[in-house]
Amino acid sequence: MKKVGIVRCQQTEDMCAGSNCFKTARESMGAFQEMESVEVMGFVSCGGCPGKRAVSRAKQMVERGVEVIVLASCISKGTPIGFPCPFVEEMRDAVKRKIGETIQVLNYSH
């Protein structure tokens, strides 16, 4: 079982409960399709633009046992608001630098 932590866009919190992220994780679909089973250990926001809090929040999840960090589709694809995060690449790179190369970072959830 893979332990994952999901980072979502703070701007989508009012219109998205995260149900598609949880469903795709539970059913091993989307970004989770290569994993037999998934346990979502954390579900946090990026902290708002420009997403700087995603770094410390990802690190905290890893310290608590998360093996995979997922930048939710609201960040990379802009769902449901139709506007991808303009800071997604910088956010992803900063998270990778902070948590190291042994932890996988996925660029979308569904």
C-alpha positions in Angstrom: 0.0 0.0 0.0 1.4 3.4 -1.0 1.0 6.2 1.4 0.2 9.5 -0.4 -0.2 13.1 0.5 -2.2 15.4 -1.8 -1.5 19.1 -2.2 -4.4 21.1 -3.6 -4.9 24.6 -4.8 -6.2 26.8 -2.1 -8.3 28.8 -4.5 -10.5 25.8 -5.3 -11.3 24.8 -1.7 -14.7 26.7 -1.8 -15.9 24.8 -4.9 -14.2 21.4 -4.6 -14.4 18.9 -1.8 -11.6 16.8 -3.2 -13.9 13.9 -3.9 -12.4 13.1 -7.3 -8.9 13.0 -5.8 -10.1 10.6 -3.1 -12.0 8.5 -5.6 -9.2 8.1 -8.1 -6.8 7.2 -5.2 -9.2 4.7 -3.8 -9.9 3.1 -7.2 -6.2 3.3 -8.4 -7.2 5.4 -11.3 -5.6 8.5 -12.9 -2.2 9.2 -11.4 -2.6 6.4 -9.0 -3.1 3.7 -11.7 0.4 2.2 -11.2 -0.3 1.7 -7.4 -2.2 -1.4 -6.3 -3.7 0.3 -3.3 -3.4 3.8 -1.8 -3.9 5.3 1.6 -4.3 9.1 1.6 -2.3 10.3 4.6 -2.8 14.0 4.1 -4.8 16.4 2.1 -3.6 20.0 2.3 -3.7 23.2 0.4 -0.7 25.0 -1.2 -1.3 27.9 1.2 -2.3 30.3 -1.6 -0.4 31.9 -4.3 2.5 31.5 -5.1 2.3 28.1 -3.3 5.2 28.5 -1.0 3.5 26.6 1.9 3.3 23.5 -0.3 7.0 22.9 0.4 6.8 22.8 4.2 3.4 21.0 4.1 4.8 18.3 1.8 7.9 17.9 4.1 5.6 17.5 7.1 3.6 14.8 5.3 6.8 12.9 4.4 8.0 13.1 8.0 4.7 11.4 8.9 5.2 8.5 6.5 4.0 9.7 3.1 5.8 8.0 0.2 4.3 9.9 -2.7 3.4 13.6 -2.9 0.6 14.4 -5.4 0.1 17.9 -6.8 -3.7 17.7 -7.4 -5.2 18.3 -10.8 -6.5 21.7 -9.6 -2.9 22.9 -9.5 -1.6 21.4 -12.8 -4.7 21.3 -14.9 -6.8 24.0 -13.3 -9.8 21.9 -12.6 -12.5 22.9 -11.7 -11.9 26.7 -12.3 -10.2 26.3 -15.7 -7.0 28.1 -14.7 -3.9 26.1 -14.0 -1.5 27.4 -11.4 1.1 29.7 -12.9 3.5 28.6 -10.2 3.1 24.8 -10.7 6.7 24.2 -12.0 8.4 26.3 -9.4 6.2 24.7 -6.7 7.0 21.2 -7.9 10.7 21.9 -8.2 10.8 23.4 -4.7 9.0 20.4 -3.2 11.4 18.0 -4.9 14.4 19.9 -3.6 13.0 19.9 0.0 11.9 16.3 0.3 14.7 14.7 -1.8 14.8 12.4 -4.7 13.6 9.3 -2.9 10.0 10.6 -2.6 8.0 10.5 -5.8 6.1 13.7 -6.8 3.1 13.3 -9.2 1.9 16.2 -11.3 -1.8 15.5 -11.2 -4.4 13.4 -9.5 -7.2 12.7 -12.0 
